[in-house]
Amino acid sequence: MSTAPFSIAQIDHLVLRVADLARMLAFYTQVLGCTLEKVQEDIGLWQLRAGSSLIDLVPVDGPLGRPGGAAAGAQGRNLDHFCLRVEALDPVAVRAHLARHGVPAGELALRYGAQGDGPSLYLEDPEGNVVELKGPPGPLPAA
């Protein structure tokens, strides 16, 4: 039992330190459909709307990014992966969309998440961060 004087409702935001801001903005807006919500160039922060959450991009050479050291890469990532819950996961449509953007998708599998077992697949953003797209709870859809 938690003794915290609060309870967690959801992930509010996550922050990715990035080497190539333009490429990462294009990926998260054009491939994943996030929208650029707020820019604070003076501190080096670009905030993208991802449903009810935010994904913040912080260039490693900017005011917020410099204290964190070198950029993440295949041999030293910022995190293992993060999961974006999507309303529906049509594997054929998702794979076709990702292919048009040159993004390979991993195996579609039933995986456990905050709302239970549901279909998901993994992909990587341009800087090697692993993103899981997870559909609603339920069985695997026909592929």
C-alpha positions in Angstrom: 0.0 0.0 0.0 1.3 3.4 -1.0 1.9 6.0 1.7 2.3 8.8 -0.9 -0.2 11.7 -0.4 -1.2 11.4 -4.1 -2.0 8.8 -6.7 -0.6 8.8 -10.3 -3.3 9.2 -13.0 -1.1 8.9 -16.2 2.1 9.9 -17.8 2.1 13.6 -18.3 5.1 14.0 -20.5 8.5 12.5 -21.3 11.6 14.4 -22.5 13.9 13.1 -25.2 17.3 14.6 -25.6 17.9 14.8 -29.4 20.8 15.4 -31.8 18.8 16.3 -34.9 15.8 18.4 -34.0 14.4 18.8 -37.5 14.5 15.1 -38.2 12.9 14.2 -34.8 10.2 16.8 -35.3 9.4 15.4 -38.7 9.2 11.9 -37.3 6.9 12.7 -34.4 4.6 14.9 -36.4 4.5 13.3 -39.9 5.0 9.6 -38.9 3.3 9.4 -35.5 0.8 12.3 -36.0 1.8 14.4 -32.9 1.2 18.2 -33.2 3.7 20.8 -32.2 2.0 22.5 -29.3 4.6 24.9 -27.8 8.1 26.1 -28.6 10.5 27.7 -26.1 13.6 28.2 -28.2 15.2 30.4 -25.6 15.6 27.4 -23.3 15.7 24.7 -26.1 12.4 23.0 -25.7 9.9 21.8 -28.3 6.7 20.3 -26.9 4.5 17.9 -29.0 1.0 16.8 -28.2 0.6 13.0 -28.0 -3.0 12.5 -27.1 -3.4 13.6 -23.5 0.3 13.6 -22.9 3.3 15.5 -24.2 6.6 14.4 -25.8 9.3 17.1 -25.2 12.3 17.3 -27.5 15.4 19.0 -26.1 18.4 19.4 -28.4 21.6 18.2 -26.7 23.4 21.4 -27.8 20.8 23.7 -26.3 20.4 25.3 -22.8 18.4 22.4 -21.4 20.2 19.6 -23.3 23.9 20.6 -22.6 23.9 19.6 -18.9 22.9 16.0 -19.9 26.1 15.3 -21.8 26.4 13.5 -25.2 23.4 12.5 -27.2 21.9 9.1 -26.8 22.5 6.5 -29.5 22.3 2.7 -30.2 25.0 2.0 -27.5 23.6 4.4 -24.9 19.9 5.2 -25.1 17.9 7.7 -23.0 15.4 4.9 -22.0 14.5 1.4 -23.1 11.3 2.4 -24.8 8.1 4.3 -24.3 4.6 3.3 -25.2 2.0 5.4 -27.0 -1.5 4.1 -26.5 -3.5 4.4 -29.8 -7.2 4.3 -30.2 -7.1 1.5 -32.8 -4.3 -0.6 -34.2 -4.9 -1.8 -37.7 -1.7 -3.6 -38.4 -2.0 -3.4 -42.2 -2.7 0.3 -42.3 0.0 1.0 -39.6 2.7 -1.0 -41.5 1.8 0.7 -44.8 1.9 4.1 -43.2 5.3 3.4 -41.6 6.7 1.9 -44.8 5.8 5.1 -46.7 8.0 6.9 -44.2 10.8 4.3 -44.4 10.2 3.2 -40.8 10.3 -0.6 -40.3 7.9 -2.0 -37.8 8.5 -4.9 -35.4 6.4 -8.0 -34.8 2.7 -7.5 -33.9 2.2 -9.2 -30.6 -0.2 -9.2 -27.6 1.5 -7.3 -24.8 0.5 -6.2 -21.3 0.2 -2.5 -20.6 -1.6 -0.2 -18.2 -5.0 -1.3 -19.5 -4.3 -5.0 -19.9 -3.3 -7.2 -22.8 -3.5 -5.6 -26.2 -1.9 -5.6 -29.6 1.3 -3.7 -30.0 4.3 -3.2 -32.2 7.7 -1.6 -31.8 9.5 0.9 -34.1 12.5 3.2 -33.7 12.6 7.0 -34.1 15.4 8.5 -36.2 17.8 8.6 -33.2 17.2 5.0 -32.0 14.6 5.5 -29.3 12.2 2.6 -29.3 8.5 3.5 -29.5 5.7 1.0 -28.8 2.4 1.6 -30.4 -0.3 -0.2 -28.3 -3.9 -0.6 -29.2 -6.8 -1.0 -26.9 -7.1 -4.2 -24.7 -8.2 -7.2 -26.7 -7.0 -9.9 -29.0 -4.6 -9.5 -31.9 -6.4 -8.1 -35.0 -6.1 -9.9 -38.3 -2.8 -8.9 -39.9 
